[in-house]
Amino acid sequence: MPNRYFRNVFPDNTNLNYSYYVIWRNKAISLTKWIMKNASSSSSNDLYTGTTGIAYMFYRLATSNTYDTRMSTSYLNKAVEVLNLKEYKFNEKKSSQFICGDAGINAVYAAIYHQIGDEKTSEIYLENFKKGLTICKPIDFHMAGGDEYFVGRAGYLFGVLWLEKVFAKKIIADQDIVELCSTIVESGRRYSKQKKSMFPLMYSYYNKEYLGAAHGLCTILQVLISFPQFIHKEPQAKQDIKTCIDMLISLQTANGNFPCTMNEIGPKQRSEQDELVHWCHGAPGIFYLLAKAYLVFNERSYLECCLKCGDLVWNKGLLKKGPGLCHGVAGNGYVFLLLYRLTHEVKYLNRAMKFAEFIFIEECIQKSRTPDHPYSLYEGFAGTVCFLEDLVSPDNANFPFLDVF
Ligand SMILES: [Zn+2]
């Protein structure tokens, strides 16, 4: 038996059983009750493991358009209730940090208060979010690495993209967006030159050159190509970004995975036994960059890389680390939901449903590790609920905050 994942014995077919939708819906509803009961035990209030991540889950249910008005209102009330569990004091220093800091907290508070119609309160949090821009503008604002997704500029910009969808308006002026994207590119060029990297843009986080979604190159490149106002204005930057994407693809292994860091290339490659097939490290996170690149550059080879990621995740993605998004079964299941949206092939919907099914079978429950934060959005069941809900309406499915459409 492999160390890190359960062997996948499910049939890979197209015989969808739609009666499962009722099951997922009921599982999601009972999980939300259990999460609500335990939400106060969260040790922080950020998106990753804290209360704001749980409130986001309730907000997502409330706005999914798949519940009646009574249920939607009840979920929205729960979202506010969860926000009120922890006292929140704005911390300007952390105001640009999205997944693990105040930018994410302020964005979700703004969205929830907007949804309940309290525009005055919503505006306060939106203004707090905007303050993050000034904090992360200086190129060296975070010495350990200020460009990545969790606490860096890439995360902040994903926050902007999300808020623009929520409020259906511009949140940050184009000029500032272009400036921030240019800073990311400049930061990558400087680091690459200094370290003589083969990539025209390279970044490090606490001295490691990560490639995956958590702290690595892929989410940084993904956010840059998500702003047409930037890539159309800066053709040289666009070229460097595309070169990086193509070089990253050249590192895809025969089985479809990617090294976690630049240190793991060539002779230092992880053994198959040790390779990580997580959203945070490995193909399941780099997949979103490839999908976005396919939509932006319209090159078939990018889609083919996505399909390879999908086959890898099908074979090695039933992780033993629990049901979460970051390094768990639900996070990996999201790969199939996006493949379904990209290809409209029912086979991928079946794969997503099998991953959902696996979360609740005895083998998984008995032999999986319990996450440190079992109710949270990224490590725990709040993320699982988002995944189960997206199975019910797969045409709109999207990994939290990383929608490529
Ligand atoms: Zn992880």
Boltz pocket constraint, residues with backbone or C-beta under 6 A from the ligand:
constraints:
  - pocket:
      binder: B
      contacts: [[A, 214], [A, 278], [A, 279], [A, 280], [A, 281], [A, 326], [A, 327]]
      max_distance: 6.0
